[in-house]
Amino acid sequence: MRTRSWLLTLAGVVVLVIAAFVAKDIAAPTASGSSPAQVQLAELPIGTWHSMAGYSRDRFKHWITQGNGCDTREVVIERDGKDVRKDASCRATSGHWTSPYDNKQINKAADLDIDHMVPLADAWRTGADKWTDERRSQFANDLTAPQLLAVSASSNRGKGDQDPASWKPANQGFWCTYATNWVIVKHTYQLFVTQAEHDALAQMLATCPS
């Protein structure tokens, strides 16, 4: 049991370190003066929302097993927390988390939601309606791209399925990372953006350090 917990903790640290370097690199200006995130944003096609006909969260199967008796939610909770302890069923029994959307300090896993950076409904109306259910499940459980984040339940539910044109984190110090990660996910999955979404992302990327 201790070996499994140690391996999961180590894996979480590795993922966070890699994600930090990726976010830092993509937000850094290039020789042309534009950051990689701004370049990727410019490469995203601009379109109008598809119909929500046929949409269901069940079309994005989650949370799937990730091995060692843990599902995706439980892995993210451990990865994004500090001093996380788990029971034999992989549920967090204690730990400390900082919700980046609102800077809330959280000491109970039950007060956390796992946010999909690009909400499932937004993905549907910007291209995921054409995917297979297998692809949708991959998107909903992606531990490699910056798509999943442990946040306060109140901030996640305030965000809902809104894009950056309609909702931004209350913590403006997180805007650069938020927009960068949103762009990475949309670029990775070849989803389009609306004009309003594009403009809001550009505004948030402008807050990144030069």
VENFENQUI-V40356 format. One record per pair of residues at least 4 apart in sequence whose ideal C-beta (glycine too) atoms are under 8 Angstrom apart, sorted by sequence separation. I is the first residue (numbers start at 1). GAP is how many residues later the second one is. D is the distance in Angstrom with one decimal. If there is no record, write none. Layout:
i->I gap->GAP d->D
i->I gap->GAP d->D
//
This chain:
i->1 gap->4 d->6.5
i->2 gap->4 d->6.2
i->3 gap->4 d->6.3
i->4 gap->4 d->6.4
i->5 gap->4 d->6.3
i->6 gap->4 d->6.3
i->7 gap->4 d->6.2
i->8 gap->4 d->6.4
i->9 gap->4 d->6.6
i->10 gap->4 d->6.5
i->11 gap->4 d->6.4
i->12 gap->4 d->6.3
i->13 gap->4 d->6.3
i->14 gap->4 d->6.3
i->15 gap->4 d->6.1
i->16 gap->4 d->6.3
i->17 gap->4 d->6.6
i->18 gap->4 d->6.3
i->19 gap->4 d->6.2
i->20 gap->4 d->6.2
i->21 gap->4 d->6.1
i->22 gap->4 d->6.1
i->23 gap->4 d->6.1
i->24 gap->4 d->6.4
i->29 gap->4 d->5.8
i->30 gap->4 d->5.8
i->34 gap->4 d->4.3
i->35 gap->4 d->7.1
i->36 gap->4 d->6.2
i->37 gap->4 d->6.3
i->38 gap->4 d->6.5
i->39 gap->4 d->6.6
i->40 gap->4 d->6.9
i->55 gap->4 d->6.9
i->65 gap->4 d->7.9
i->66 gap->4 d->5.3
i->70 gap->4 d->4.4
i->71 gap->4 d->7.3
i->72 gap->4 d->6.4
i->73 gap->4 d->6.3
i->74 gap->4 d->6.6
i->75 gap->4 d->6.0
i->76 gap->4 d->5.9
i->77 gap->4 d->6.1
i->86 gap->4 d->5.4
i->87 gap->4 d->5.3
i->99 gap->4 d->6.8
i->107 gap->4 d->7.9
i->108 gap->4 d->7.9
i->116 gap->4 d->5.8
i->118 gap->4 d->5.6
i->119 gap->4 d->6.9
i->120 gap->4 d->6.5
i->121 gap->4 d->6.6
i->122 gap->4 d->6.1
i->123 gap->4 d->7.1
i->124 gap->4 d->4.8
i->125 gap->4 d->7.0
i->127 gap->4 d->7.6
i->131 gap->4 d->4.0
i->132 gap->4 d->7.2
i->133 gap->4 d->6.4
i->134 gap->4 d->6.6
i->135 gap->4 d->6.5
i->136 gap->4 d->6.3
i->137 gap->4 d->6.1
i->138 gap->4 d->6.3
i->151 gap->4 d->5.2
i->152 gap->4 d->6.9
i->153 gap->4 d->6.1
i->154 gap->4 d->6.2
i->155 gap->4 d->6.4
i->162 gap->4 d->3.9
i->163 gap->4 d->7.3
i->164 gap->4 d->5.9
i->168 gap->4 d->7.8
i->171 gap->4 d->8.0
i->174 gap->4 d->5.3
i->175 gap->4 d->6.1
i->176 gap->4 d->6.1
i->177 gap->4 d->6.1
i->178 gap->4 d->6.3
i->179 gap->4 d->6.3
i->180 gap->4 d->6.4
i->181 gap->4 d->6.4
i->182 gap->4 d->6.4
i->183 gap->4 d->5.9
i->184 gap->4 d->6.0
i->185 gap->4 d->6.3
i->186 gap->4 d->8.0
i->193 gap->4 d->4.3
i->194 gap->4 d->6.9
i->195 gap->4 d->6.4
i->196 gap->4 d->6.4
i->197 gap->4 d->6.3
i->198 gap->4 d->6.4
i->199 gap->4 d->6.5
i->200 gap->4 d->6.5
i->201 gap->4 d->6.2
i->202 gap->4 d->6.6
i->203 gap->4 d->7.8
i->29 gap->5 d->6.8
i->30 gap->5 d->6.6
i->34 gap->5 d->5.4
i->54 gap->5 d->7.8
i->65 gap->5 d->7.3
i->66 gap->5 d->6.2
i->70 gap->5 d->5.4
i->86 gap->5 d->6.1
i->98 gap->5 d->6.6
i->99 gap->5 d->4.4
i->106 gap->5 d->5.0
i->118 gap->5 d->5.4
i->123 gap->5 d->3.9
i->124 gap->5 d->5.0
i->131 gap->5 d->5.3
i->142 gap->5 d->4.4
i->143 gap->5 d->6.6
i->151 gap->5 d->5.1
i->162 gap->5 d->3.8
i->169 gap->5 d->4.9
i->186 gap->5 d->4.5
i->193 gap->5 d->4.7
i->29 gap->6 d->5.3
i->30 gap->6 d->6.4
i->65 gap->6 d->5.5
i->66 gap->6 d->5.6
i->78 gap->6 d->4.7
i->86 gap->6 d->5.5
i->87 gap->6 d->5.3
i->98 gap->6 d->7.4
i->99 gap->6 d->8.0
i->106 gap->6 d->6.0
i->142 gap->6 d->6.7
i->169 gap->6 d->6.6
i->185 gap->6 d->7.8
i->186 gap->6 d->7.7
i->28 gap->7 d->5.9
i->64 gap->7 d->6.3
i->77 gap->7 d->6.9
i->85 gap->7 d->7.0
i->86 gap->7 d->6.3
i->98 gap->7 d->6.0
i->99 gap->7 d->6.1
i->116 gap->7 d->7.9
i->128 gap->7 d->7.6
i->141 gap->7 d->7.8
i->160 gap->7 d->7.4
i->168 gap->7 d->6.4
i->186 gap->7 d->6.3
i->27 gap->8 d->5.2
i->28 gap->8 d->7.2
i->34 gap->8 d->7.7
i->63 gap->8 d->4.1
i->64 gap->8 d->5.9
i->66 gap->8 d->7.8
i->70 gap->8 d->7.9
i->78 gap->8 d->6.8
i->84 gap->8 d->5.3
i->85 gap->8 d->5.2
i->97 gap->8 d->7.6
i->98 gap->8 d->7.4
i->120 gap->8 d->7.7
i->128 gap->8 d->5.9
i->131 gap->8 d->7.6
i->139 gap->8 d->7.0
i->159 gap->8 d->5.0
i->193 gap->8 d->7.0
i->26 gap->9 d->6.7
i->27 gap->9 d->7.5
i->30 gap->9 d->6.9
i->63 gap->9 d->4.1
i->66 gap->9 d->5.0
i->85 gap->9 d->4.7
i->96 gap->9 d->7.2
i->97 gap->9 d->4.4
i->158 gap->9 d->7.1
i->169 gap->9 d->5.5
i->26 gap->10 d->4.2
i->27 gap->10 d->5.4
i->62 gap->10 d->6.1
i->63 gap->10 d->4.4
i->84 gap->10 d->7.3
i->85 gap->10 d->6.5
i->96 gap->10 d->7.4
i->97 gap->10 d->7.7
i->168 gap->10 d->7.2
i->25 gap->11 d->6.7
i->26 gap->11 d->4.7
i->62 gap->11 d->7.8
i->63 gap->11 d->7.7
i->81 gap->11 d->7.1
i->83 gap->11 d->7.3
i->84 gap->11 d->3.6
i->96 gap->11 d->5.9
i->128 gap->11 d->6.7
i->74 gap->12 d->7.5
i->83 gap->12 d->5.6
i->95 gap->12 d->7.4
i->97 gap->12 d->7.9
i->82 gap->13 d->6.5
i->83 gap->13 d->5.9
i->94 gap->13 d->7.7
i->99 gap->13 d->7.7
i->123 gap->13 d->7.8
i->26 gap->14 d->7.2
i->78 gap->14 d->6.6
i->81 gap->14 d->4.2
i->82 gap->14 d->4.7
i->95 gap->14 d->6.6
i->101 gap->14 d->7.7
i->155 gap->14 d->7.2
i->164 gap->14 d->7.5
i->77 gap->15 d->5.1
i->81 gap->15 d->6.2
i->82 gap->15 d->7.4
i->97 gap->15 d->6.1
i->155 gap->15 d->7.1
i->164 gap->15 d->6.6
i->74 gap->16 d->4.7
i->81 gap->16 d->4.6
i->93 gap->16 d->7.8
i->120 gap->16 d->7.8
i->123 gap->16 d->6.2
i->74 gap->17 d->6.6
i->78 gap->17 d->7.8
i->80 gap->17 d->6.2
i->92 gap->17 d->3.8
i->74 gap->18 d->7.1
i->77 gap->18 d->7.7
i->91 gap->18 d->7.3
i->164 gap->18 d->6.4
i->183 gap->18 d->6.2
i->71 gap->19 d->7.5
i->120 gap->19 d->7.8
i->182 gap->19 d->6.3
i->69 gap->20 d->6.8
i->70 gap->20 d->4.1
i->77 gap->20 d->7.8
i->120 gap->20 d->6.2
i->69 gap->21 d->5.0
i->68 gap->22 d->7.1
i->179 gap->22 d->4.9
i->183 gap->22 d->7.6
i->116 gap->24 d->6.7
i->179 gap->25 d->3.6
i->180 gap->25 d->6.9
i->178 gap->26 d->6.4
i->179 gap->26 d->4.9
i->81 gap->28 d->7.8
i->176 gap->28 d->6.7
i->180 gap->28 d->7.2
i->117 gap->29 d->6.1
i->118 gap->29 d->6.6
i->165 gap->29 d->6.9
i->175 gap->29 d->4.3
i->176 gap->29 d->6.8
i->179 gap->29 d->8.0
i->117 gap->30 d->5.0
i->163 gap->30 d->7.8
i->116 gap->31 d->6.1
i->117 gap->31 d->7.2
i->163 gap->31 d->7.2
i->165 gap->31 d->3.8
i->176 gap->31 d->5.1
i->77 gap->32 d->5.5
i->116 gap->32 d->6.6
i->117 gap->32 d->6.3
i->165 gap->32 d->4.9
i->168 gap->32 d->7.3
i->175 gap->32 d->4.9
i->176 gap->32 d->3.9
i->115 gap->33 d->7.2
i->163 gap->33 d->7.9
i->164 gap->33 d->6.0
i->176 gap->33 d->7.4
i->114 gap->34 d->5.6
i->115 gap->34 d->5.0
i->147 gap->34 d->7.9
i->163 gap->34 d->4.6
i->165 gap->34 d->7.2
i->77 gap->35 d->6.2
i->114 gap->35 d->7.1
i->115 gap->35 d->7.8
i->146 gap->35 d->3.8
i->165 gap->35 d->4.3
i->172 gap->35 d->7.1
i->114 gap->36 d->5.9
i->115 gap->36 d->4.9
i->164 gap->36 d->4.0
i->168 gap->36 d->6.8
i->77 gap->37 d->7.3
i->113 gap->37 d->7.7
i->114 gap->37 d->7.9
i->163 gap->37 d->7.4
i->164 gap->37 d->5.5
i->76 gap->38 d->5.1
i->112 gap->38 d->5.0
i->113 gap->38 d->6.0
i->146 gap->38 d->5.7
i->147 gap->38 d->5.1
i->112 gap->39 d->6.9
i->113 gap->39 d->7.3
i->122 gap->39 d->5.5
i->145 gap->39 d->6.2
i->146 gap->39 d->6.5
i->112 gap->40 d->7.0
i->113 gap->40 d->4.6
i->115 gap->40 d->7.8
i->119 gap->40 d->7.4
i->121 gap->40 d->3.7
i->122 gap->40 d->7.7
i->145 gap->40 d->5.3
i->164 gap->40 d->6.3
i->73 gap->41 d->5.1
i->111 gap->41 d->6.7
i->112 gap->41 d->6.5
i->115 gap->41 d->4.7
i->119 gap->41 d->7.1
i->120 gap->41 d->7.3
i->122 gap->41 d->5.4
i->72 gap->42 d->7.5
i->111 gap->42 d->5.8
i->114 gap->42 d->7.9
i->119 gap->42 d->4.1
i->113 gap->43 d->3.8
i->119 gap->43 d->7.4
i->142 gap->43 d->7.9
i->145 gap->43 d->5.0
i->113 gap->44 d->7.0
i->115 gap->44 d->6.8
i->119 gap->44 d->7.8
i->145 gap->44 d->7.8
i->106 gap->46 d->6.2
i->104 gap->48 d->4.5
i->100 gap->49 d->7.0
i->102 gap->49 d->7.8
i->101 gap->50 d->4.9
i->102 gap->50 d->5.8
i->104 gap->50 d->7.7
i->139 gap->50 d->6.1
i->63 gap->51 d->7.7
i->99 gap->51 d->7.5
i->100 gap->51 d->6.7
i->101 gap->51 d->6.8
i->104 gap->51 d->7.4
i->99 gap->52 d->4.5
i->102 gap->52 d->7.4
i->97 gap->53 d->5.7
i->99 gap->53 d->3.9
i->102 gap->53 d->4.8
i->101 gap->54 d->3.9
i->101 gap->55 d->7.6
i->99 gap->56 d->5.9
i->101 gap->58 d->7.4
i->8 gap->60 d->6.8
i->60 gap->60 d->4.7
i->126 gap->60 d->7.5
i->7 gap->61 d->7.7
i->117 gap->61 d->7.8
i->128 gap->61 d->7.5
i->8 gap->62 d->7.0
i->127 gap->62 d->7.6
i->12 gap->63 d->7.5
i->16 gap->63 d->6.5
i->57 gap->63 d->5.8
i->60 gap->63 d->7.8
i->127 gap->63 d->6.8
i->128 gap->63 d->6.8
i->4 gap->64 d->5.2
i->15 gap->64 d->5.8
i->16 gap->64 d->7.8
i->79 gap->64 d->7.9
i->117 gap->64 d->5.3
i->118 gap->64 d->6.2
i->127 gap->64 d->4.4
i->59 gap->65 d->7.7
i->117 gap->65 d->5.8
i->126 gap->65 d->4.5
i->127 gap->65 d->5.8
i->12 gap->66 d->5.6
i->55 gap->66 d->6.3
i->123 gap->66 d->7.2
i->126 gap->66 d->5.0
i->8 gap->67 d->7.1
i->12 gap->67 d->3.5
i->76 gap->67 d->7.3
i->102 gap->67 d->6.9
i->118 gap->67 d->4.7
i->126 gap->67 d->6.8
i->11 gap->68 d->7.6
i->12 gap->68 d->7.7
i->60 gap->68 d->7.9
i->75 gap->68 d->6.4
i->101 gap->68 d->4.2
i->102 gap->68 d->4.8
i->103 gap->68 d->5.1
i->117 gap->68 d->5.4
i->118 gap->68 d->6.1
i->123 gap->68 d->6.0
i->126 gap->68 d->7.6
i->9 gap->69 d->6.9
i->52 gap->69 d->7.0
i->55 gap->69 d->4.8
i->72 gap->69 d->4.4
i->80 gap->69 d->6.7
i->81 gap->69 d->6.8
i->100 gap->69 d->7.0
i->101 gap->69 d->6.5
i->102 gap->69 d->5.7
i->8 gap->70 d->5.7
i->55 gap->70 d->7.8
i->80 gap->70 d->3.8
i->101 gap->70 d->6.0
i->72 gap->71 d->6.8
i->79 gap->71 d->7.8
i->100 gap->71 d->6.3
i->118 gap->71 d->7.7
i->52 gap->72 d->6.6
i->61 gap->72 d->6.9
i->76 gap->72 d->5.0
i->52 gap->73 d->6.1
i->60 gap->73 d->8.0
i->64 gap->73 d->6.5
i->76 gap->73 d->7.3
i->77 gap->73 d->5.5
i->101 gap->73 d->6.7
i->118 gap->73 d->7.0
i->50 gap->74 d->7.2
i->51 gap->74 d->7.5
i->55 gap->74 d->7.2
i->59 gap->74 d->5.8
i->76 gap->74 d->5.5
i->100 gap->74 d->4.8
i->9 gap->75 d->7.6
i->50 gap->75 d->4.8
i->54 gap->75 d->6.9
i->61 gap->75 d->7.3
i->62 gap->75 d->6.8
i->66 gap->75 d->7.8
i->49 gap->76 d->4.2
i->50 gap->76 d->7.1
i->60 gap->76 d->4.4
i->61 gap->76 d->4.2
i->72 gap->76 d->7.1
i->49 gap->77 d->6.9
i->50 gap->77 d->7.3
i->59 gap->77 d->5.5
i->60 gap->77 d->6.3
i->64 gap->77 d->5.1
i->66 gap->77 d->7.2
i->100 gap->77 d->7.3
i->51 gap->78 d->7.6
i->62 gap->78 d->4.0
i->63 gap->78 d->6.6
i->100 gap->78 d->7.9
i->47 gap->79 d->7.1
i->50 gap->79 d->5.2
i->60 gap->79 d->6.6
i->61 gap->79 d->6.8
i->62 gap->79 d->5.2
i->5 gap->80 d->8.0
i->60 gap->80 d->4.0
i->61 gap->80 d->7.9
i->5 gap->81 d->6.4
i->1 gap->87 d->7.0
i->23 gap->123 d->6.9
i->22 gap->124 d->7.4
i->19 gap->127 d->5.7
i->15 gap->128 d->6.7
i->44 gap->139 d->7.2
i->37 gap->142 d->7.0
i->41 gap->142 d->5.0
i->44 gap->142 d->5.7
i->37 gap->143 d->4.5
i->40 gap->143 d->5.1
i->44 gap->143 d->6.3
i->40 gap->144 d->7.1
i->43 gap->144 d->6.7
i->47 gap->145 d->4.3
i->49 gap->145 d->6.6
i->37 gap->146 d->5.1
i->46 gap->146 d->6.4
i->47 gap->146 d->7.6
i->48 gap->146 d->6.6
i->37 gap->147 d->7.4
i->40 gap->147 d->4.5
i->44 gap->147 d->7.6
i->45 gap->147 d->4.3
i->46 gap->147 d->6.0
i->47 gap->147 d->6.9
i->44 gap->148 d->6.2
i->45 gap->148 d->7.6
i->46 gap->148 d->6.8
i->27 gap->149 d->5.9
i->44 gap->149 d->5.0
i->46 gap->149 d->5.5
i->27 gap->150 d->7.7
i->41 gap->152 d->7.8
i->46 gap->152 d->5.8
i->27 gap->153 d->5.0
i->23 gap->154 d->5.7
i->26 gap->154 d->5.6
i->44 gap->154 d->7.1
i->23 gap->157 d->5.4
i->26 gap->157 d->7.8
i->41 gap->157 d->6.7
i->23 gap->158 d->6.6
i->26 gap->158 d->6.5
i->41 gap->160 d->5.6
i->23 gap->161 d->7.9
i->41 gap->161 d->6.5
i->22 gap->162 d->7.3
i->38 gap->164 d->7.4
i->41 gap->164 d->6.8
i->38 gap->167 d->5.6
i->37 gap->168 d->5.6
i->35 gap->170 d->6.8
i->37 gap->171 d->7.4
i->35 gap->173 d->6.3
i->27 gap->178 d->7.6
i->27 gap->181 d->4.6
i->29 gap->181 d->6.1
i->27 gap->182 d->7.6
//
